[in-house]
Amino acid sequence: MTDTDKIAKANDLLRQTFLTGKVVMTAGIYSLPDDTREEIVTKVRGFDAFTEDNDPYREHDFGAFEQDGVGKVFWKI
């Protein structure tokens, strides 16, 4: 396993479980209704749309998606 593979695996574990690091969110995301915020958290945890464009180093440390009623949501490890 390469170092990049190890980093991606560690980032996947954090993103999917929130157990191996500290999770923070912006005040804007925190202020959303509970159900919207939960949808966003679920999408972050399940994110797997990594491509050369959004993950050029293959570390699985960034993503973005559209959220109804919110717009574009970005996440970063």
N, C-alpha and C positions, 0 to 999 in steps of 0.2 A: 504494500500500500504506500503510495507516495505521500509526501507531506501535504500536498493540496487535497488529496483524498481524505486524509485525517482531519484537516480543517473543515472540509465540507461535511464530514460525518459529525463532527462536534457541533457545527452550526445547525445541522438538521436536528440533532438531539435537543438542543436548546429551543429552537423554533417550535418543534412539535410537542415538547413536554413542559417548557418553561421551568425545568428543574435544575439546570446546570449553570445558571447565571441569574442576573437581576434584570427584570423586565420593567421598563418605564414606558410611559406614553405621554404625548403632548397634552396640554390642558384642553386643546380643541377636541381631541379624541375622547378624553375623559369626560367632557361635558355633554357628550352625545347621550341620547336615551340608552338605557341599559340594553335593550334588545339590539339596537344598532351596534353598540360597542361589542356585544357578544358575537354578533355576526362578523365583525372585523377581526376579532381575536381568532375565531374559528377559521377564517380565510387565511390569516397569517400562519396558523399552525399547519394548515393543509396545503400551503403554497408549494407547488412543484413545477411551475412554469419557467424554469431556468433555461435561458438561451445564451448564445454567444453575445447577443446585444445587451442583455441585462445582467449577465454573469460571466464577464470576459476572463476572469481568473479562476472560475469554477469552484469558488469557495462557498456558494450558497449563502451569502451574507447580506443580500439586498433583494427587495421585490417591490412591486407596485401592482395595484389592481383598482378597478372602479367599484365604488360602493354606492348603491342607490341612495339618493338624497344627500350624499356627502360629496361625491366627486372622486378624484384620484386619491388613493391612500398609499403612502410609501412606508415601508418598514426597513430597518437596518439593524444588523448585528455588529 
